[in-house]
Amino acid sequence: MPSTAPSAPVPLGEHEPRTDPQALTSNRDDPSQNAPTDVDYTPHPERSLKVGPEREAIVKAITNLYSGSASEEDMSVYAEKAVYDDPWSFCDTRYKIAGQWYVSVLPEKGIPKLFASTKTLATEIVEDSPTTLAWKQSQEYTPRLLHFSKVVNSLITCTLDERGKVVYHKDQWNHKDYSHEGLGKVLKTLNGDYLTGVTRPPKSL
């Protein structure tokens, strides 16, 4: 049975992507589109790198998850001991990662949906190497209890293992990387460790 208890720290340096957001995303054709930090996280699909079907399937599965699919098939792109790292959560197993996605899709268990809708508006693949797949993503979130939508542009970077499974998924909302230190890291880890107790993803994950 998957555990929701805190786990031993993952050796972050082994798989954690350390990207250069400015190098990957800066809009050199039209610098006025860049943020003051010289990044442009707005996707330009027409500039997206061409990738093979296996990589396309990874992007499709993960954008499905961002858009509320919470399916075991889409979750299968992650390795069992994968890491998910965003401004709010740090998860160090596939089961804990599922807890993040299932938060918005389980009204039948008495848990209200967090979002009325969440959909991927656009993506742009900006890096494709044997071990790394990165793309800019524009995601629209509409909270269930509020009558407005919020678009978040971010840089998604995934480290892949030799089987093509995602072993580290990092979602950056600005140019700063995560320090993995202090109270912020503690709160992110607590969210990752215990959210599955609320959302209850399938034990098969």
C-alpha positions, 0 to 999 in steps of 0.5 A: 500500500502506498504510504502518505507518511514523510519519506527520506529526502531524495538526492535532488542533485541526481535528477533535478533539472537545472535549466537556464530560463533566460537562455531557454525562453528569452524572446530575442526577436521581440525583447519587449515581450520579456519580463523584467527578468528577461524570460518569456514564458508565454508559449509560441506554438509556431516556434515549438521544437519538433519531437518524436512521438514518444516525447509528444506522448509525454507532453500530451499526458502531462498537459492532460493531467494539468487539465484534470484528466487524473487518469492512470494512463496519463500517470504512467509517464512517471517513474515510481520514484519520480519527483514533482516540484512546483511553487506549492508542492514537493512530491517524491513518489508517483503516488504522491504526485497523483495526489496533486492531480486528483485534488480537482476531480473527485467530487464523488468522494465528497471532496469538492472540485478545487477548479470548475475548469483547468485547461492548457491553452498552448505549449511550446517545446524549448528543449529536447535532449536524451535526458531532458524535455522542457516546454513553456505552458499556458494554463487557465484555471477557473476556481469553483467558488470564484467567477474569474479565470487566471492564466499561468504561464510557466516553464515545465522541465522533465528529466527522463530515465533510460526508459523514457519515464519522467523522474523529475518534473519541475514547474517554474512560474518565474525565473528563480529556481527552488532552493529546497531550504527553509520553511517554504520547502517544509510546507511544500513537502508537507503538502506533497506528503499528506494531500493523498490522504485527502484526494485518495488516488488509486492504490494501484499508482 
